[in-house]
Amino acid sequence: MEHESVAKLLEAIAGRGLLVVGDFMIDRTIYGEASRISPEAPTPVIRVEETRHQLGGAGNVVRNVASLGGKVWCAGVIGPDETAGILKELLCEVSRCQACCMIQEPGRKTTLKTRVVAIQPGRRTERPYGHQQVVRLDEETTHPISPATIVQVQDFAAGVIAAVDGMVISDYAKGALPPPLLGSLIAMARRAGKPVFVDPKAKDLERYAGASVLTPNAAEAEASLGASFTAFEEASNAGLGKAVQRQLHDLNVEALLVTRGAEGVSLIDREGFHHFPTSAREVFDVTGAGDTLLAAFSLAAASGANYRDAAQFGNLAAGVKVGKAGAAAVYPFEIEREISQRHYSAETKILSRERIAALAETLRREKKKIVFTNGCFDLLHVGHVYLLREARKLGDVLVVGLNSDSSVNRLKGNGRPIVSGGDRAFAIAGLESVGYVVMFDEPDPMELIRLIRPDVLVKGDDYKESEVVGADFVKTYGGVTRLIPLRKGFSTSALVEKIRETPD
């Protein structure tokens, strides 16, 4: 998938609304160092250092829809327990969540999955090798929800269906989606002209009849369809694809998106079989990757993308997810970075003011440290490269503000810039240390600094901190200004003068 196509999809999905219904749960991860074996049994002793709670199941779908820029409504069932309080608190923290209907049933447990992860001494930064999951503990209730709860979910869905662009059903077989509710939800959405995307758990796909797309994993698809997907590319040529298409037709389902782990994803629709491999990467944690794919695919398809493009987009988002710990959220800038790494181009790092503002907001939400510096960078030289390299070491992402041609001319006078703004931006963006470049037309970068709100503001040590534009502003919210020693003997003005003095 090309970068331009991904960028257009990210724009298209922004603000799209999805209703997510299903099994909500909490993923709890306990981290601790494992330095010895228990004398009581041949198991490691874990000294607990950190406990993290993340939304899981349908909750993880909600989180990823929101993090990718969509609006989300959700409905599910919880128990009267401490886990329910954690779940509701985390849902309240999800930006772009418009309304949430969590129905409490007496005697029910809110699903809690606890993973104990051992960190090997001296290997904390090595992933996945330094982090080993020791055990997983599941606390849950799986009996079907009551008729009264079914009615409440139906009423909530009926009240919001007109406002959304599609419905997502996340079935983890925890009892929140009995067949009567599934049938009524799918029928409700289709009557309203809204697509329905289902991650199915039941072997009997008949209960999902009428859905737009089903997204089982390979094992679930094989069990439900009675066909092996191990060598699906070859098998499809032998008629497997057509056999599956017939089953989908009988179910009134438009497409099947099969997630196949390291093999990627396979889409079977009315046009045939399409396979999209994963990009080679070191897999750290596959927890929640299916939820991420479902969220990204559903948003893309609901925004009007065809299923092939939506499948590639979902596959891309899932690829980003497996490089993160736990049921993590994926953000637009991470998808853009992923596609940029696959099809590198310096142009992808040159952003408009609007896009850099949105990116900065996302970076802050992810608690990434933003470093900002600015300059004309006319005739890029080793002094510039050194400054930018050292600036990048001060945080997670380096954003460079670049004076436009008119701004340079006002500052430097006639004959400047020597190199046009577009070429200067391309040269700066081509440096590995630079995350993003944004151009500004004002005499100084103050408005850009207010927009980005960097954590670290950088200039060369030929300035005093009191002379740095924006230094007082960043201090108001806890940011800092850093002055980097310049490489002596390097300046654009000196280079220009030397060129002029050099005889032809």
C-alpha angles and dihedrals in degrees: 000000000000123000092241091055091049092049091052091049092051089053092047096051095048107113096006112142128226132181110219118199127174148066111352119195146160124245109207118190121192114199124195143147118265109207104149146020120253115253088217097059139354093270132111120259109232118204101207113233105160140011121199129190121202135172111261137188112004088358090062089051089053091050093050094046088055096043090051090056103265129127116239142199120187143191132187146128132266139176131241094264145107092265090060090057091052091048094051091046092052092047089052088056092056108105116222091028101138101185136351128200110194108172117204118219122193114242094019126121120222104234112258124182114192120195121189111208121193119212112208114228112259093012102080095127096045111098129222094357097056093049119061124179107228102183143345123218121197124201112184151131116228105179115115119272118256125268089249091056090048089056092050092051091047092050092050092048092048090053095055105029093096091056098053134075095217147347128248120199115196109192117189094161093248094131101263094111112048115175096260091056093044092052094048094047094050092046091048092053095046092049087054091050093246123138119240122214117193133192097200127206101172117092090219103077091186089087088064095050113144096029117132098228135005119206109196124159118247095266092049092047092050092049093048100041100033092232132116118239094185093105097015096154091062095035092053089061088056093058103273091119092054092047091054091046089056091052091049090050090053089051092046088237118145100207146359119219109195117197110212105181113228089005093065126228133315123207123201114188136150090285094056140256125342126178126196116189124212121254112253109262140140106266113224105170128356093189109131096001090126091053091051092050091048092051095047095043093047094049092048094047092045089053091058103267116142116250094255093056091042090052092052090048091050091048090052092051092048089051089057091048097056089062090062132074120253129341092334131173123245122218133206094247090055091053090049090049090049094052090044090056091050094047103021117206128157089219090070090066094055107091137183120243091256093052094045089053091053091045093051091052090052093047091052090050088053090049092241117158111241119208119196133191133159143198148132095264091194108173098009110233141174092272090059092047091051093049093050093046092052092045091054090057090064096069149351102278129025117210117191121204110209124200112237120236093263091048092051091048092053091049101040104027134227117352094030137144097042091188120048121247094249092052093045091051091049092050093049093045090053091066115100092222093059118087100183141353126211126180125222130193100199122099090252136019097246096117090048091050090052089051097048100034094203122206091219126032113199134198135153120272091251082087129068115227090246088059096052112106109237097016093118092045097053089049090061092069099034100273123138138218120226127193115208119206109248125232104252120241098025125109136132092234091054091049092050091050092048092051091050092050095047110099118236 
